[in-house]
């Protein structure tokens, strides 16, 4: 396991992963949160707000926050649960996972404190493996029930992608699917468009989604591919102008440069009996977009 553990200018410890072709990733112990993923040309692929507060116990707006044991307000806990604003530890004895060739890897673990057990009275181990490879960033979360009673939870990898201009972005792979609209009291609708585009605030949980979703950035001629396992739902979020101005740790114009596409388990809670373990997986990669009549061939990206 090769990584550098350093303290940043704010005093927070972070792990820096690198790989031979020159890409890199940074993972904070606070929140177990990936806050940077750069390609071999040094271009940042994740969005972090310039106004993000790196001050525990505040959550950090950007990167890939871990939403556990609750996504959003789908429950009685604080928004998105507490895992994203707890201090994690490096897991020096991770349970075995298949070896990933040519990848730089770090394993982290979160266990509940006495205070956490007052909020959510279940013992657990939440593990996260972050793997950086050529052109890819892989996150493998695992939750083990270490209690003597069953519990259930919702979960999301709240991924903020950096885009050139949100009005030039298309999300493909979610057409014809049902979704909960968080802007309309979680009412259920069916997606009618052939792709999701953005001209206003969007906050939706798409249900029973495919394992592959494409985010096409026309201006950068770049497509993000998100592949996922164990996380059946997908959240799509952009706050647009009014909501952006109402978020204190978010710039007024920053909504133009980001979109959240989140692998999630929301509609059906994940239930674990004592000693059982759940595992998810999210793989992010980028490909250069090719065009035909101004549009990407969706079949090649989403199914290819």
HELIX and SHEET records of a PDB file:
HELIX    1   1 UNK A   83  UNK A   85  5                                   3    
HELIX    2   2 UNK A  114  UNK A  119  1                                   6    
HELIX    3   3 UNK A  166  UNK A  168  5                                   3    
HELIX    4   4 UNK A  182  UNK A  184  5                                   3    
HELIX    5   5 UNK A  240  UNK A  246  1                                   7    
HELIX    6   6 UNK A  254  UNK A  257  5                                   4    
HELIX    7   7 UNK A  298  UNK A  298  1                                   1    
HELIX    8   8 UNK A  299  UNK A  303  3                                   5    
SHEET    1   A 4 UNK A   4  UNK A   7  0                                        
SHEET    2   A 4 UNK A  13  UNK A  18 -1                                        
SHEET    3   A 4 UNK A  24  UNK A  28 -1                                        
SHEET    4   A 4 UNK A  34  UNK A  38 -1                                        
SHEET    1   B 7 UNK A  64  UNK A  67  0                                        
SHEET    2   B 7 UNK A 151  UNK A 162 -1                                        
SHEET    3   B 7 UNK A 258  UNK A 272 -1                                        
SHEET    4   B 7 UNK A 233  UNK A 238 -1                                        
SHEET    5   B 7 UNK A 202  UNK A 206 -1                                        
SHEET    6   B 7 UNK A 178  UNK A 181 -1                                        
SHEET    7   B 7 UNK A 187  UNK A 190 -1                                        
SHEET    1   C 5 UNK A  89  UNK A  90  0                                        
SHEET    2   C 5 UNK A 104  UNK A 111 -1                                        
SHEET    3   C 5 UNK A 124  UNK A 133 -1                                        
SHEET    4   C 5 UNK A 136  UNK A 145 -1                                        
SHEET    5   C 5 UNK A 277  UNK A 279 -1                                        
SHEET    1   D 8 UNK A  89  UNK A  90  0                                        
SHEET    2   D 8 UNK A 104  UNK A 111 -1                                        
SHEET    3   D 8 UNK A 124  UNK A 133 -1                                        
SHEET    4   D 8 UNK A 136  UNK A 145 -1                                        
SHEET    5   D 8 UNK A 281  UNK A 288 -1                                        
SHEET    6   D 8 UNK A 222  UNK A 229 -1                                        
SHEET    7   D 8 UNK A 212  UNK A 217 -1                                        
SHEET    8   D 8 UNK A 169  UNK A 172 -1                                        
SHEET    1   E 2 UNK A 291  UNK A 292  0                                        
SHEET    2   E 2 UNK A 295  UNK A 296 -1                                        
END                                                                             
